[in-house]
Amino acid sequence: MSRYRIWLVVVLAALVAGETFRPALAGRPGGGGGGVRAQSRSSVNTNVNRNTNVNVNRDVNVNVHNNYYGGGYYGGGCCYHPVATAVATTAAVAVTAAVVGSIVNSVPPSCTSVIVNGLAYQQCGSTWYQPQISGSSTTYVVVNPPR
Amino acid sequence: MVRSNLRVIVAAAAIAVSSSFAQAAENPNVDAKAMAALQKMGAYLRGLSAFRVQGVTTDEDVLEDGQKIQYSESVDILASTPSHLRAEVLSDRKERILYYDGKTLSMFAPRVGYYASIAAPPTITQLDKLLVNEYDFSIPLRDLFVWGSAGWNSGSIENLIDVGPSQVNGTTCEQYAVRQKDIDWQIWVQLGAYPLPRKIVISTRTDEERPQHTAVYTWDLAPSFNEATFTFDPPPGVHRVPLAKAAFVASVPANKPATPK
């Protein structure tokens, strides 16, 4: 234990609510439909589109930043986003709870923020999430317990 | 025989070179005066040693059925070239403050109380390249940092016309319409001694709904700042997290324990 400096920080309803992922378009039929097929390019100096495919990993219930998830709209992006990034995150490890490597837009409300080696994690029972920020969104990656 | 072959090759090469120049210069679809104006704008931007630019932008998503969703954002950038940048991005769904001092890039997400920091290359141009290649995003309003630089390929413009004078927020500009691969764009360049871009509209032609990006810029060419403006000092209660990698799986291999770094 002494190797790690651990703080229990807060129980995190406020944190989760801070970066909104409110389903502004909830009610739009999900599955099959609800995706974004194109986005406006925001720079004339690149050939890369901000984004193309969104719901890359439906079978493991994974979604990546700034999009439509289960029919809810999570749009909005900073800068341009070439491609969704979670393509390869179907983890090889079969775990009962969340699959390591999965990316989600929010964590359950009962999680606790824990700092390990200077980095913030969200611990939700036996599942650990590594928050990560990008130009457009905060996402949470399921990781193995860091301690 | 050898000599005459050589002569033929030299002559052919000369013709090839001159004809390609001629093509570039005489593309009837590119208004030479308009091109000169865009070059002048680019050169002017690259000559600025410090500026603050505020942008109000809109972007569009096209849903599977063709319905479009528009969202907007405001961006406030302070740049001291070539190595200092601060950018605040605010929208309904996120808030980001980017700090760059020529050594470190920090991204602060105040609403969630997280920040990320990475070692950064020494210029804004190199920083943008790093972010695009490895982190899947760019510095905000990146065109403002590319026009007039070595990274700007004006040769990609297939069609350029001068639409005429047009007002943007009370400032008289010249409006130009541009076509290049996959996009049409229009730009409003301030007339007079300060050839600044004041507005841009980009239509993406790869989808039939042509989702559109717009940005209107407000400039301050004499901003005040100090070194601390560009350096992030985490307030109490704010915690560090990683900056999301583009090739995410490389940073946290799914089948290995994730060790915090």
Chai-1 contact restraints between the chains, C-beta under 6 A:
chainA,res_idxA,chainB,res_idxB,connection_type,confidence,min_distance_angstrom,max_distance_angstrom,comment,restraint_id
A,L15,B,V112,contact,1.0,0.0,6.0,A-B,restraint_1
A,G18,B,R111,contact,1.0,0.0,6.0,A-B,restraint_2
A,G18,B,V112,contact,1.0,0.0,6.0,A-B,restraint_3
A,E19,B,R111,contact,1.0,0.0,6.0,A-B,restraint_4
A,E19,B,V112,contact,1.0,0.0,6.0,A-B,restraint_5
A,T20,B,R93,contact,1.0,0.0,6.0,A-B,restraint_6
A,G33,B,E64,contact,1.0,0.0,6.0,A-B,restraint_7
A,G35,B,E64,contact,1.0,0.0,6.0,A-B,restraint_8
A,V36,B,D61,contact,1.0,0.0,6.0,A-B,restraint_9
A,R37,B,V62,contact,1.0,0.0,6.0,A-B,restraint_10
A,R37,B,E64,contact,1.0,0.0,6.0,A-B,restraint_11
A,A38,B,V62,contact,1.0,0.0,6.0,A-B,restraint_12
A,A38,B,D207,contact,1.0,0.0,6.0,A-B,restraint_13
A,A38,B,P211,contact,1.0,0.0,6.0,A-B,restraint_14
A,Q39,B,D61,contact,1.0,0.0,6.0,A-B,restraint_15
A,Q39,B,P211,contact,1.0,0.0,6.0,A-B,restraint_16
A,S40,B,D59,contact,1.0,0.0,6.0,A-B,restraint_17
A,S40,B,E60,contact,1.0,0.0,6.0,A-B,restraint_18
A,S40,B,T204,contact,1.0,0.0,6.0,A-B,restraint_19
A,S40,B,P211,contact,1.0,0.0,6.0,A-B,restraint_20
A,S40,B,Q212,contact,1.0,0.0,6.0,A-B,restraint_21
A,S40,B,H213,contact,1.0,0.0,6.0,A-B,restraint_22
A,R41,B,I183,contact,1.0,0.0,6.0,A-B,restraint_23
A,R41,B,I202,contact,1.0,0.0,6.0,A-B,restraint_24
A,R41,B,T204,contact,1.0,0.0,6.0,A-B,restraint_25
A,S42,B,H213,contact,1.0,0.0,6.0,A-B,restraint_26
A,S43,B,R142,contact,1.0,0.0,6.0,A-B,restraint_27
A,S43,B,D143,contact,1.0,0.0,6.0,A-B,restraint_28
A,V44,B,D143,contact,1.0,0.0,6.0,A-B,restraint_29
A,V44,B,W185,contact,1.0,0.0,6.0,A-B,restraint_30
A,N45,B,D143,contact,1.0,0.0,6.0,A-B,restraint_31
A,N45,B,V146,contact,1.0,0.0,6.0,A-B,restraint_32
A,G75,B,D61,contact,1.0,0.0,6.0,A-B,restraint_33
A,G75,B,I69,contact,1.0,0.0,6.0,A-B,restraint_34
A,G75,B,Y71,contact,1.0,0.0,6.0,A-B,restraint_35
A,G76,B,Y71,contact,1.0,0.0,6.0,A-B,restraint_36
A,G76,B,S91,contact,1.0,0.0,6.0,A-B,restraint_37
A,G76,B,R93,contact,1.0,0.0,6.0,A-B,restraint_38
A,C78,B,V89,contact,1.0,0.0,6.0,A-B,restraint_39
A,C79,B,F137,contact,1.0,0.0,6.0,A-B,restraint_40
A,C79,B,S138,contact,1.0,0.0,6.0,A-B,restraint_41
A,C79,B,P140,contact,1.0,0.0,6.0,A-B,restraint_42
A,Y80,B,S138,contact,1.0,0.0,6.0,A-B,restraint_43
A,T85,B,D136,contact,1.0,0.0,6.0,A-B,restraint_44
A,T85,B,A246,contact,1.0,0.0,6.0,A-B,restraint_45
A,T85,B,F248,contact,1.0,0.0,6.0,A-B,restraint_46
A,A88,B,V249,contact,1.0,0.0,6.0,A-B,restraint_47
A,T89,B,V249,contact,1.0,0.0,6.0,A-B,restraint_48
A,A91,B,A254,contact,1.0,0.0,6.0,A-B,restraint_49
A,A92,B,A254,contact,1.0,0.0,6.0,A-B,restraint_50
A,A92,B,N255,contact,1.0,0.0,6.0,A-B,restraint_51
A,V93,B,N255,contact,1.0,0.0,6.0,A-B,restraint_52
A,V100,B,A254,contact,1.0,0.0,6.0,A-B,restraint_53
A,G101,B,A254,contact,1.0,0.0,6.0,A-B,restraint_54
A,V116,B,P260,contact,1.0,0.0,6.0,A-B,restraint_55
A,N117,B,P260,contact,1.0,0.0,6.0,A-B,restraint_56
A,G118,B,R240,contact,1.0,0.0,6.0,A-B,restraint_57
A,L119,B,R240,contact,1.0,0.0,6.0,A-B,restraint_58
A,L119,B,P260,contact,1.0,0.0,6.0,A-B,restraint_59
A,A120,B,H239,contact,1.0,0.0,6.0,A-B,restraint_60
A,A120,B,V241,contact,1.0,0.0,6.0,A-B,restraint_61
A,P131,B,Y114,contact,1.0,0.0,6.0,A-B,restraint_62
A,P131,B,V241,contact,1.0,0.0,6.0,A-B,restraint_63
A,Q132,B,V241,contact,1.0,0.0,6.0,A-B,restraint_64
A,Q132,B,P242,contact,1.0,0.0,6.0,A-B,restraint_65
A,Q132,B,A244,contact,1.0,0.0,6.0,A-B,restraint_66
A,I133,B,M107,contact,1.0,0.0,6.0,A-B,restraint_67
A,I133,B,A109,contact,1.0,0.0,6.0,A-B,restraint_68
A,I133,B,Y114,contact,1.0,0.0,6.0,A-B,restraint_69
A,I133,B,A116,contact,1.0,0.0,6.0,A-B,restraint_70
A,S134,B,F137,contact,1.0,0.0,6.0,A-B,restraint_71
A,S134,B,A244,contact,1.0,0.0,6.0,A-B,restraint_72
A,G135,B,F137,contact,1.0,0.0,6.0,A-B,restraint_73
A,T138,B,A109,contact,1.0,0.0,6.0,A-B,restraint_74
A,T138,B,V112,contact,1.0,0.0,6.0,A-B,restraint_75
A,V141,B,V252,contact,1.0,0.0,6.0,A-B,restraint_76
A,V143,B,A258,contact,1.0,0.0,6.0,A-B,restraint_77
A,N144,B,P257,contact,1.0,0.0,6.0,A-B,restraint_78
A,N144,B,A258,contact,1.0,0.0,6.0,A-B,restraint_79
A,P146,B,P260,contact,1.0,0.0,6.0,A-B,restraint_80
